Amino acid sequence: MSNKKIVSVSDSRRKALKTLAAGAGAFAGMSTLPGLVGYAQSASSEPIRIGFQVHRTGIGAAYGRWYNRTTQAAAKMINASGGINGRPVEIVAEDDGTDPKRGAEVVEKFATQHKCDIAFGTLFSHVVIGSAPRAGELKLPYFVVSEGHHVASGMLNRYTLQPGITDVKSQVQAMAPYVASNLGKKVTMIYPDFAFGHDHRDYFTAAIEKQGGKVIQKIAIPPTESSFTKYFPKIPRDTDVIYHVMVGPAILTFVKELGEFYGPNKPQIFGFIDSLEAVDMASPGLEFLDGTYFWEANPRYAQANQSSHDKAFRAAVGVDNNGASVSDSKDVSTYSHMFGCWETLYTIKAGMEETTTEQELLDKIAELNADDDIDGFIVQLPVPKHIDDNKVILAIDPRKDVDGFCPENVGNLSLGLPTFISATPNGIMELFRRYNIETEGKHCVVLGRSNIVGTPMAVLMSRNTNPGNATVTIAHSRTKNLKELCASADILIVAIGKTEFVTADMVKEGAVVIDVGQTRVPDSSKKSGFRNVGDVDFENVKDKCSYITYVTGGVGPMTRASLLQNTLKAHQRR
C-alpha cells in the first residue's frame, strides 16, 4: 500500500486509513493516486493562469503595491472557496514599470511565455492604451482596473474589458452639479497630461457647462514633473474653484507648492482622491488642504454605516479603519481604487462560471449520449446556479451515468440490483473492505443527506452485505442533540460541508471516522496560498479514533478510482 500523504496515528490500533493502491479491476496498479481536490471540481485540475500586469515601479508604484496585495488576497479567497469551476487560480505577476511600451511587452509575455488564459491589471490609462493593441493582436482577454472612459466605452478593442471600477465620465457627471452649486462656477483645471487627465478635462468641461459653469483655464502637467511652481501663475485671478487630479509620487510637492503660492487666500479646492491615495493625511505641509473637497468612490476611512462587506474586505487585505496597513499605520493604502482588483477578479470568476448556458450543457450531454465511442461520462456537480441540476441529471443516459446519479441507477441501488454505485460512497465501502473494518451490527451515523454522498452511503451501510448490515442514522443540520448522536456512533461518516465541524467531544472512543469534506482555506505558508481542511477537526479527533481518513489522500483518491471502476463496468456491459 502507498503511504503517500499518510502518517500513523499510533503504532497500535490507532491507524489512519490509507489510500488504496493495490487490487483488481479499476484499482489495480494505482500506487500514486493524487488526492482529490474536490469532488465537485472541474474535470481539469490545471490552474487558471491570470497574468497580472502590475505597476511595481514608475509613477504608479504606490498603486501597484496595493493592487498586488489586494489581488493576492482575492486569489486566496477564491481558491479557498473552490477556485473557478473547481480550478485554482494562479496569479502570474509582471512589472510594467507604469510604462506603455513595457506594458505591451508584459502582455506579450503573458500570452507567449507564461501561457496565461487571461491578462489582468493595470490602473494608469496611458499604460492601458499602450498595452491593449497587443492584447487584441494576441486575442488575449485583457481586463483592466482603470477609470479611463476609453476603456469603458469600448474604444480600444473587443479583447480589452473594464468590468468593475467606475469610469471618469460617469464620475465627473456625478460631481459637476455639486461643484457648481456649492463651490463656484469659474473653474481652473490642473491635470496630468495623459489619457486619464484628458478624460477629466473633456468630460468635466462639458458637465460643468450644463450646470451654468465654465472651465476658464486648463493646465496640463507632464506625468514626470517634479516641481510645479511655474504652472501656478497660469491660474486666473477670478478662479472660483481649482479642480485637480494630479497623481504620482510628486503629489505632496504639488500640494505644498500650491499652498505656498496661495497662502491663506486660496480659491476653493476640489480634487479626486486619486491625488492623495497612499498619502498619510498627517504629513507635514498638508495643512493647506484643510477645508478642501475630495471625491472618493470607496472611502478610505471606515464609515459610520460600514457594511459587513467592507469589514471583510479590510480584514482580508490587512487594512485598518483609517485605510492604512494593520501592521504599519504610516503605510496608507490606495483604498479607493484597489478594490477594483478584487471586484474584477470576482467578475472574471462569475463570468467564467456563467458562460455555459443550460441549453448548451444539455446539448453537450445529448452529444455524449449518442457517441458510441464514449462508455461513460460525468457532469461535475454542483452546476452554476443558473442551471437546473435535476434537468442535467435526468438528461444523462443511465447506461453512461458512471456517477450513479440518474433515477434508474439510484433506484437499482436502493433495491440492491446491479448498478453504478455513487463514486464516493463506493470508495468508502472499499476502504472498509480492504481494512477489514467490522460494520455488522455497528451504529453508523452519516452526517449529511446529499444525494451525492449522504443518502447513498446510508443505503449501502444498511444493506445485507459485507461491509454493511449496520444500523444507520442520517443526521443533518436540523437534527436535535447532534453532538450526543455523533458521540454514540461506532462509525461516523461526515459529509456536511462545514470546516472542522466535528470536534473531539462529538467522537466516541475507538470510533471509525470518515471525513468526506474538503474546503480550501487561506494559508500563506503554502505555495498555493491555501490548504485543504476537512469537516473533522483532525488534529484533536485523531487520538480518539481506531481509524480516521486524511484530507487530502483519504476518500478523494478512492472517489477517482471508483469512477474508473464504473467506467470499466460501463464498457463491459456494452
C-alpha positions as semicolon CSV with decimal commas, in nm:
position;residue;x (nm);y (nm);z (nm)
1;M;0,000;0,000;0,000
2;S;0,108;0,351;-0,072
3;N;0,190;0,575;0,222
4;K;0,159;0,895;0,024
5;K;0,039;1,174;0,249
6;I;-0,025;0,920;0,526
7;V;0,107;0,905;0,882
8;S;0,023;0,665;1,162
9;V;-0,183;0,795;1,447
10;S;-0,014;0,537;1,672
11;D;0,166;0,203;1,646
12;S;-0,127;0,009;1,787
13;R;-0,490;0,014;1,684
14;R;-0,498;0,384;1,605
15;K;-0,420;0,372;1,238
16;A;-0,503;0,607;0,957
17;L;-0,695;0,474;0,659
18;K;-0,456;0,488;0,368
19;T;-0,530;0,547;0,005
20;L;-0,585;0,207;-0,152
21;A;-0,323;0,131;-0,411
22;A;-0,345;-0,239;-0,493
23;G;-0,614;-0,480;-0,609
24;A;-0,808;-0,594;-0,910
25;G;-1,014;-0,417;-1,170
26;A;-1,006;-0,037;-1,169
27;F;-0,792;-0,028;-0,853
28;A;-0,501;-0,224;-0,994
29;G;-0,167;-0,052;-1,024
30;M;-0,278;0,284;-0,879
31;S;0,005;0,328;-0,635
32;T;0,023;0,705;-0,653
33;L;-0,331;0,828;-0,693
34;P;-0,334;1,202;-0,628
35;G;-0,560;1,340;-0,359
36;L;-0,890;1,471;-0,492
37;V;-0,909;1,847;-0,467
38;G;-1,286;1,846;-0,461
39;Y;-1,540;1,607;-0,599
40;A;-1,743;1,889;-0,743
41;Q;-1,449;2,044;-0,924
42;S;-1,386;2,056;-1,296
43;A;-1,254;1,752;-1,473
44;S;-0,939;1,955;-1,528
45;S;-0,740;2,041;-1,218
46;E;-0,500;2,263;-1,410
47;P;-0,488;2,614;-1,266
48;I;-0,640;2,909;-1,445
49;R;-0,338;3,130;-1,511
50;I;-0,409;3,500;-1,482
51;G;-0,133;3,734;-1,592
52;F;-0,120;4,028;-1,352
53;Q;0,019;4,346;-1,507
54;V;0,134;4,537;-1,201
55;H;0,291;4,883;-1,151
56;R;0,579;4,772;-0,929
57;T;0,796;5,063;-1,042
58;G;0,740;5,402;-1,203
59;I;0,488;5,668;-1,103
60;G;0,223;5,407;-1,029
61;A;0,433;5,207;-0,779
62;A;0,223;5,304;-0,475
63;Y;-0,087;5,180;-0,653
64;G;0,088;4,871;-0,782
65;R;0,197;4,760;-0,437
66;W;-0,155;4,773;-0,300
67;Y;-0,305;4,634;-0,620
68;N;-0,077;4,335;-0,576
69;R;-0,173;4,297;-0,211
70;T;-0,543;4,306;-0,298
71;T;-0,504;4,071;-0,592
72;Q;-0,322;3,810;-0,387
73;A;-0,584;3,832;-0,111
74;A;-0,869;3,793;-0,361
75;A;-0,700;3,497;-0,531
76;K;-0,655;3,323;-0,195
77;M;-1,019;3,378;-0,110
78;I;-1,133;3,249;-0,449
79;N;-0,913;2,941;-0,415
80;A;-1,033;2,880;-0,061
81;S;-1,390;2,868;-0,189
82;G;-1,313;2,620;-0,466
83;G;-1,146;2,830;-0,733
84;I;-1,319;2,895;-1,064
85;N;-1,525;2,600;-1,182
86;G;-1,323;2,392;-0,938
87;R;-0,988;2,501;-1,080
88;P;-0,741;2,701;-0,870
89;V;-0,638;3,049;-0,973
90;E;-0,268;3,112;-1,031
91;I;-0,151;3,474;-1,045
92;V;0,149;3,538;-1,272
93;A;0,278;3,889;-1,197
94;E;0,499;4,105;-1,420
95;D;0,610;4,466;-1,364
96;D;0,510;4,707;-1,641
97;G;0,709;4,997;-1,489
98;T;0,400;5,219;-1,539
99;D;0,530;5,246;-1,896
100;P;0,318;5,192;-2,212
101;K;0,592;5,021;-2,416
102;R;0,685;4,791;-2,133
103;G;0,316;4,723;-2,074
104;A;0,281;4,585;-2,426
105;E;0,587;4,366;-2,369
106;V;0,435;4,229;-2,049
107;V;0,113;4,139;-2,231
108;E;0,325;3,959;-2,491
109;K;0,497;3,756;-2,217
110;F;0,165;3,655;-2,065
111;A;0,042;3,516;-2,395
112;T;0,357;3,354;-2,536
113;Q;0,586;3,276;-2,244
114;H;0,359;3,221;-1,944
115;K;0,068;3,073;-2,142
116;C;-0,184;3,273;-1,939
117;D;-0,554;3,229;-2,003
118;I;-0,627;3,599;-1,950
119;A;-0,440;3,916;-1,852
120;F;-0,537;4,149;-1,570
121;G;-0,412;4,483;-1,449
122;T;-0,345;4,794;-1,467
123;L;-0,451;5,139;-1,345
124;F;-0,272;5,409;-1,542
125;S;-0,458;5,478;-1,863
126;H;-0,155;5,552;-2,080
127;V;-0,025;5,204;-1,997
128;V;-0,363;5,055;-2,086
129;I;-0,362;5,237;-2,420
130;G;-0,009;5,114;-2,489
131;S;-0,091;4,754;-2,390
132;A;-0,440;4,699;-2,530
133;P;-0,347;4,680;-2,902
134;R;-0,106;4,394;-2,836
135;A;-0,368;4,210;-2,630
136;G;-0,607;4,244;-2,923
137;E;-0,349;4,113;-3,171
138;L;-0,280;3,814;-2,948
139;K;-0,653;3,764;-2,880
140;L;-0,577;3,764;-2,510
141;P;-0,866;3,883;-2,291
142;Y;-0,729;4,189;-2,111
143;F;-0,919;4,305;-1,800
144;V;-0,815;4,645;-1,666
145;V;-0,875;4,830;-1,341
146;S;-0,864;5,173;-1,496
147;E;-1,103;5,468;-1,484
148;G;-1,042;5,584;-1,840
149;H;-1,359;5,625;-2,042
150;H;-1,178;5,497;-2,349
151;V;-1,187;5,154;-2,185
152;A;-1,543;5,165;-2,058
153;S;-1,675;5,286;-2,392
154;G;-1,512;5,004;-2,588
155;M;-1,292;5,243;-2,786
156;L;-0,985;5,014;-2,776
157;N;-1,070;4,661;-2,893
158;R;-1,307;4,379;-2,811
159;Y;-1,043;4,198;-2,601
160;T;-0,998;4,490;-2,360
161;L;-1,259;4,500;-2,085
162;Q;-1,331;4,714;-1,782
163;P;-1,573;4,512;-1,569
164;G;-1,554;4,695;-1,242
165;I;-1,428;5,040;-1,144
166;T;-1,634;5,344;-1,246
167;D;-1,508;5,541;-1,545
168;V;-1,411;5,909;-1,537
169;K;-1,703;6,029;-1,749
170;S;-1,956;5,891;-1,501
171;Q;-1,760;6,032;-1,207
172;V;-1,739;6,389;-1,333
173;Q;-2,101;6,393;-1,447
174;A;-2,197;6,300;-1,091
175;M;-1,973;6,561;-0,930
176;A;-2,025;6,863;-1,157
177;P;-2,364;6,959;-1,006
178;Y;-2,212;6,963;-0,657
179;V;-1,918;7,177;-0,766
180;A;-2,140;7,432;-0,945
181;S;-2,395;7,453;-0,663
182;N;-2,159;7,467;-0,366
183;L;-1,811;7,579;-0,467
184;G;-1,828;7,806;-0,771
185;K;-1,875;7,820;-1,146
186;K;-1,543;7,952;-1,273
187;V;-1,309;7,655;-1,274
188;T;-0,939;7,611;-1,345
189;M;-0,844;7,253;-1,419
190;I;-0,500;7,108;-1,338
191;Y;-0,448;6,757;-1,466
192;P;-0,179;6,509;-1,577
193;D;-0,103;6,520;-1,948
194;F;-0,215;6,170;-2,045
195;A;-0,543;5,993;-2,116
196;F;-0,676;5,992;-1,759
197;G;-0,625;6,366;-1,725
198;H;-0,764;6,428;-2,072
199;D;-1,084;6,243;-1,979
200;H;-1,128;6,472;-1,678
201;R;-1,058;6,777;-1,894
202;D;-1,305;6,685;-2,168
203;Y;-1,592;6,540;-1,968
204;F;-1,583;6,783;-1,676
205;T;-1,572;7,079;-1,915
206;A;-1,895;6,957;-2,074
207;A;-2,054;6,863;-1,743
208;I;-1,988;7,196;-1,569
209;E;-2,119;7,389;-1,868
210;K;-2,451;7,205;-1,832
211;Q;-2,463;7,346;-1,477
212;G;-2,408;7,701;-1,594
213;G;-2,036;7,698;-1,511
214;K;-1,723;7,727;-1,722
215;V;-1,367;7,600;-1,727
216;I;-1,170;7,921;-1,768
217;Q;-0,824;7,762;-1,777
218;K;-0,683;7,415;-1,849
219;I;-0,333;7,338;-1,725
220;A;-0,179;7,009;-1,839
221;I;0,126;6,887;-1,646
222;P;0,365;6,612;-1,769
223;P;0,341;6,300;-1,550
224;T;0,716;6,306;-1,482
225;E;0,716;6,665;-1,349
226;S;0,870;6,703;-1,002
227;S;0,811;7,078;-0,937
228;F;0,504;7,281;-1,022
229;T;0,567;7,643;-0,930
230;K;0,599;7,752;-1,293
231;Y;0,241;7,640;-1,363
232;F;0,059;7,826;-1,085
233;P;0,087;8,178;-1,234
234;K;-0,130;8,045;-1,519
235;I;-0,428;8,018;-1,281
236;P;-0,661;8,318;-1,349
237;R;-0,725;8,550;-1,055
238;D;-1,102;8,519;-1,089
239;T;-1,091;8,138;-1,044
240;D;-1,359;8,017;-0,802
241;V;-1,252;7,654;-0,797
242;I;-0,924;7,476;-0,865
243;Y;-1,014;7,129;-0,992
244;H;-0,710;6,899;-0,982
245;V;-0,649;6,529;-1,040
246;M;-0,273;6,514;-1,006
247;V;-0,125;6,170;-0,938
248;G;0,213;6,014;-0,878
249;P;0,498;6,040;-0,626
250;A;0,527;6,420;-0,658
251;I;0,174;6,486;-0,535
252;L;0,291;6,606;-0,192
253;T;0,523;6,851;-0,363
254;F;0,233;6,974;-0,577
255;V;0,010;7,037;-0,276
256;K;0,281;7,205;-0,069
257;E;0,386;7,434;-0,353
258;L;0,024;7,522;-0,424
259;G;-0,020;7,612;-0,056
260;E;0,292;7,827;-0,056
261;F;0,178;8,002;-0,371
262;Y;-0,164;8,099;-0,233
263;G;-0,111;8,121;0,140
264;P;-0,439;8,161;0,334
265;N;-0,626;8,329;0,048
266;K;-0,688;8,032;-0,177
267;P;-0,979;7,952;-0,407
268;Q;-1,198;7,653;-0,335
269;I;-1,014;7,328;-0,399
270;F;-1,187;7,023;-0,543
271;G;-0,999;6,705;-0,621
272;F;-1,041;6,336;-0,672
273;I;-0,888;6,112;-0,409
274;D;-0,655;5,984;-0,682
275;S;-0,442;6,277;-0,579
276;L;-0,392;6,171;-0,218
277;E;-0,422;5,794;-0,213
278;A;-0,133;5,628;-0,035
279;V;-0,068;5,961;0,140
280;D;-0,079;5,999;0,517
281;M;-0,313;6,294;0,583
282;A;-0,100;6,383;0,883
283;S;0,201;6,452;0,657
284;P;0,358;6,798;0,712
285;G;0,252;7,052;0,454
286;L;-0,096;6,920;0,402
287;E;-0,245;7,178;0,636
288;F;-0,311;7,382;0,325
289;L;-0,581;7,130;0,230
290;D;-0,791;7,190;0,541
291;G;-1,141;7,280;0,426
292;T;-1,095;7,150;0,073
293;Y;-1,307;6,887;-0,101
294;F;-1,228;6,542;-0,238
295;W;-1,442;6,285;-0,411
296;E;-1,377;5,925;-0,309
297;A;-1,551;5,625;-0,462
298;N;-1,460;5,376;-0,188
299;P;-1,389;5,575;0,131
300;R;-1,053;5,518;0,295
301;Y;-1,194;5,581;0,642
302;A;-1,447;5,329;0,767
303;Q;-1,790;5,495;0,765
304;A;-2,043;5,505;1,048
305;N;-2,269;5,277;0,843
306;Q;-1,984;5,044;0,745
307;S;-2,109;4,732;0,571
308;S;-2,013;4,377;0,662
309;H;-1,859;4,351;0,315
310;D;-1,625;4,641;0,384
311;K;-1,523;4,485;0,716
312;A;-1,450;4,154;0,546
313;F;-1,253;4,322;0,268
314;R;-1,037;4,520;0,512
315;A;-0,966;4,206;0,712
316;A;-0,871;4,004;0,403
317;V;-0,635;4,270;0,266
318;G;-0,498;4,382;0,603
319;V;-0,625;4,742;0,614
320;D;-0,737;4,920;0,932
321;N;-1,033;5,156;0,973
322;N;-0,813;5,452;0,874
323;G;-0,718;5,296;0,543
324;A;-0,364;5,203;0,649
325;S;-0,188;4,871;0,682
326;V;-0,276;4,690;1,003
327;S;0,096;4,640;1,061
328;D;0,203;4,999;0,991
329;S;-0,023;5,300;1,039
330;K;0,202;5,509;0,812
331;D;0,162;5,266;0,524
332;V;-0,152;5,415;0,369
333;S;-0,342;5,212;0,111
334;T;-0,481;5,314;-0,226
335;Y;-0,817;5,219;-0,084
336;S;-1,050;5,394;-0,325
337;H;-0,900;5,214;-0,624
338;M;-0,758;4,884;-0,512
339;F;-1,099;4,727;-0,451
340;G;-1,125;4,730;-0,829
341;C;-0,876;4,440;-0,837
342;W;-1,092;4,237;-0,600
343;E;-1,405;4,329;-0,793
344;T;-1,252;4,243;-1,130
345;L;-1,123;3,901;-1,023
346;Y;-1,463;3,809;-0,884
347;T;-1,625;3,938;-1,203
348;I;-1,392;3,711;-1,401
349;K;-1,487;3,420;-1,176
350;A;-1,859;3,485;-1,218
351;G;-1,826;3,531;-1,592
352;M;-1,632;3,210;-1,645
353;E;-1,874;3,012;-1,431
354;E;-2,179;3,154;-1,604
355;T;-2,052;3,122;-1,959
356;T;-2,219;2,790;-2,038
357;T;-2,595;2,813;-2,075
358;E;-2,826;2,540;-1,955
359;Q;-2,922;2,451;-2,311
360;E;-2,558;2,431;-2,420
361;L;-2,489;2,186;-2,140
362;L;-2,796;1,978;-2,224
363;D;-2,691;1,973;-2,591
364;K;-2,343;1,853;-2,493
365;I;-2,494;1,575;-2,278
366;A;-2,711;1,467;-2,573
367;E;-2,399;1,458;-2,790
368;L;-2,213;1,238;-2,539
369;N;-2,515;1,011;-2,501
370;A;-2,514;0,949;-2,875
371;D;-2,138;0,895;-2,911
372;D;-2,069;0,521;-2,932
373;D;-1,701;0,577;-2,862
374;I;-1,780;0,703;-2,510
375;D;-1,859;0,446;-2,241
376;G;-1,931;0,686;-1,959
377;F;-1,910;1,047;-1,851
378;I;-1,987;1,268;-1,553
379;V;-2,115;1,620;-1,506
380;Q;-1,937;1,787;-1,220
381;L;-2,182;1,894;-0,952
382;P;-2,283;2,141;-0,829
383;V;-2,351;2,320;-1,156
384;P;-2,376;2,703;-1,163
385;K;-2,691;2,846;-1,010
386;H;-2,846;2,936;-1,345
387;I;-2,855;2,566;-1,446
388;D;-3,112;2,319;-1,308
389;D;-2,910;2,022;-1,183
390;N;-3,218;1,796;-1,195
391;K;-3,258;1,864;-1,568
392;V;-2,894;1,778;-1,614
393;I;-2,911;1,451;-1,421
394;L;-3,229;1,341;-1,598
395;A;-3,069;1,410;-1,936
396;I;-2,780;1,164;-1,884
397;D;-2,817;0,818;-2,037
398;P;-2,833;0,580;-1,735
399;R;-2,601;0,342;-1,922
400;K;-2,329;0,609;-1,923
401;D;-2,404;0,756;-1,579
402;V;-2,082;0,647;-1,408
403;D;-2,159;0,888;-1,123
404;G;-2,468;0,681;-1,041
405;F;-2,693;0,985;-1,003
406;C;-2,972;0,906;-1,252
407;P;-3,306;0,791;-1,104
408;E;-3,270;0,447;-1,264
409;N;-2,932;0,390;-1,101
410;V;-3,042;0,535;-0,766
411;G;-3,345;0,304;-0,772
412;N;-3,132;-0,001;-0,853
413;L;-2,901;0,091;-0,566
414;S;-3,194;0,111;-0,325
415;L;-3,321;-0,232;-0,441
416;G;-2,979;-0,394;-0,424
417;L;-2,971;-0,453;-0,800
418;P;-2,657;-0,429;-1,017
419;T;-2,589;-0,066;-1,095
420;F;-2,336;0,215;-1,095
421;I;-2,274;0,297;-0,729
422;S;-2,206;0,660;-0,644
423;A;-1,829;0,702;-0,654
424;T;-1,755;0,845;-0,310
425;P;-1,979;0,602;-0,115
426;N;-1,839;0,312;-0,317
427;G;-1,484;0,425;-0,239
428;I;-1,565;0,438;0,134
429;M;-1,710;0,084;0,122
430;E;-1,390;-0,032;-0,044
431;L;-1,186;0,121;0,238
432;F;-1,394;-0,072;0,493
433;R;-1,345;-0,390;0,291
434;R;-0,968;-0,357;0,245
435;Y;-0,905;-0,266;0,609
436;N;-1,133;-0,542;0,740
437;I;-1,335;-0,293;0,940
438;E;-1,629;-0,465;1,106
439;T;-1,957;-0,293;1,018
440;E;-2,219;-0,559;1,100
441;G;-2,434;-0,455;1,392
442;K;-2,246;-0,128;1,435
443;H;-2,415;0,206;1,481
444;C;-2,326;0,418;1,179
445;V;-2,407;0,790;1,180
446;V;-2,397;0,960;0,840
447;L;-2,369;1,335;0,892
448;G;-2,513;1,491;0,576
449;R;-2,800;1,390;0,350
450;S;-2,689;1,487;0,000
451;N;-2,779;1,273;-0,298
452;I;-2,408;1,254;-0,382
453;V;-2,279;1,110;-0,053
454;G;-2,511;1,100;0,248
455;T;-2,819;0,923;0,113
456;P;-2,644;0,653;-0,095
457;M;-2,397;0,598;0,189
458;A;-2,684;0,522;0,427
459;V;-2,833;0,275;0,177
460;L;-2,503;0,090;0,131
461;M;-2,428;0,066;0,502
462;S;-2,773;-0,074;0,580
463;R;-2,778;-0,338;0,304
464;N;-2,738;-0,707;0,379
465;T;-2,378;-0,716;0,258
466;N;-2,026;-0,713;0,393
467;P;-1,940;-0,438;0,456
468;G;-2,290;-0,334;0,552
469;N;-2,554;-0,463;0,795
470;A;-2,504;-0,156;1,011
471;T;-2,775;0,032;1,196
472;V;-2,774;0,366;1,018
473;T;-2,881;0,710;1,132
474;I;-2,879;1,002;0,890
475;A;-2,812;1,329;1,070
476;H;-2,820;1,680;0,933
477;S;-2,844;2,049;1,024
478;R;-3,193;2,008;1,172
479;T;-3,108;1,706;1,388
480;K;-3,166;1,754;1,762
481;N;-2,893;1,658;2,008
482;L;-2,646;1,625;1,722
483;K;-2,339;1,615;1,942
484;E;-2,472;1,330;2,153
485;L;-2,587;1,138;1,846
486;C;-2,247;1,161;1,677
487;A;-2,076;1,060;2,002
488;S;-2,281;0,738;2,004
489;A;-2,156;0,627;1,661
490;D;-1,922;0,334;1,613
491;I;-1,874;0,457;1,257
492;L;-1,905;0,830;1,180
493;I;-1,917;0,938;0,816
494;V;-1,903;1,316;0,783
495;A;-2,012;1,495;0,465
496;I;-2,172;1,814;0,591
497;G;-1,956;2,074;0,416
498;K;-1,862;2,273;0,727
499;T;-1,495;2,317;0,804
500;E;-1,379;2,123;1,113
501;F;-1,739;2,091;1,229
502;V;-1,686;1,762;1,410
503;T;-1,483;1,815;1,727
504;A;-1,334;1,568;1,973
505;D;-1,633;1,578;2,208
506;M;-1,853;1,453;1,922
507;V;-1,649;1,135;1,866
508;K;-1,674;0,808;2,057
509;E;-1,353;0,650;2,187
510;G;-1,235;0,393;1,930
511;A;-1,476;0,507;1,657
512;V;-1,404;0,486;1,285
513;V;-1,422;0,836;1,132
514;I;-1,455;0,900;0,759
515;D;-1,410;1,264;0,657
516;V;-1,561;1,337;0,316
517;G;-1,548;1,715;0,339
518;Q;-1,286;1,936;0,184
519;T;-1,259;2,313;0,195
520;R;-0,975;2,537;0,081
521;V;-0,869;2,787;0,345
522;P;-0,606;3,061;0,306
523;D;-0,257;2,962;0,422
524;S;0,032;3,193;0,342
525;S;0,283;2,920;0,429
526;K;0,173;2,717;0,126
527;K;0,292;2,787;-0,225
528;S;-0,067;2,769;-0,348
529;G;-0,181;3,017;-0,085
530;F;-0,425;2,771;0,067
531;R;-0,455;2,432;0,239
532;N;-0,730;2,172;0,238
533;V;-0,933;2,126;0,553
534;G;-1,197;1,860;0,615
535;D;-1,524;1,856;0,806
536;V;-1,348;1,691;1,103
537;D;-1,105;1,863;1,339
538;F;-0,841;1,605;1,257
539;E;-0,567;1,704;1,499
540;N;-0,794;1,695;1,801
541;V;-1,003;1,395;1,693
542;K;-0,735;1,151;1,567
543;D;-0,627;1,024;1,909
544;K;-0,981;0,910;1,993
545;C;-1,023;0,702;1,677
546;S;-0,940;0,347;1,580
547;Y;-0,926;0,465;1,217
548;I;-0,958;0,806;1,052
549;T;-0,915;0,933;0,695
550;Y;-0,695;1,219;0,590
551;V;-0,778;1,532;0,390
552;T;-0,632;1,505;0,131
553;G;-0,521;1,149;0,049
554;G;-0,813;0,964;0,204
555;V;-1,157;0,948;0,047
556;G;-1,074;1,163;-0,256
557;P;-0,849;0,919;-0,443
558;M;-1,098;0,642;-0,373
559;T;-1,363;0,850;-0,548
560;R;-1,149;0,873;-0,858
561;A;-1,075;0,503;-0,854
562;S;-1,448;0,427;-0,818
563;L;-1,527;0,645;-1,118
564;L;-1,276;0,445;-1,322
565;Q;-1,425;0,122;-1,193
566;N;-1,773;0,235;-1,302
567;T;-1,636;0,332;-1,641
568;L;-1,491;-0,018;-1,680
569;K;-1,832;-0,165;-1,589
570;A;-1,999;0,057;-1,849
571;H;-1,760;-0,072;-2,114
572;Q;-1,809;-0,434;-2,015
573;R;-2,188;-0,401;-2,034
574;R;-2,186;-0,288;-2,398
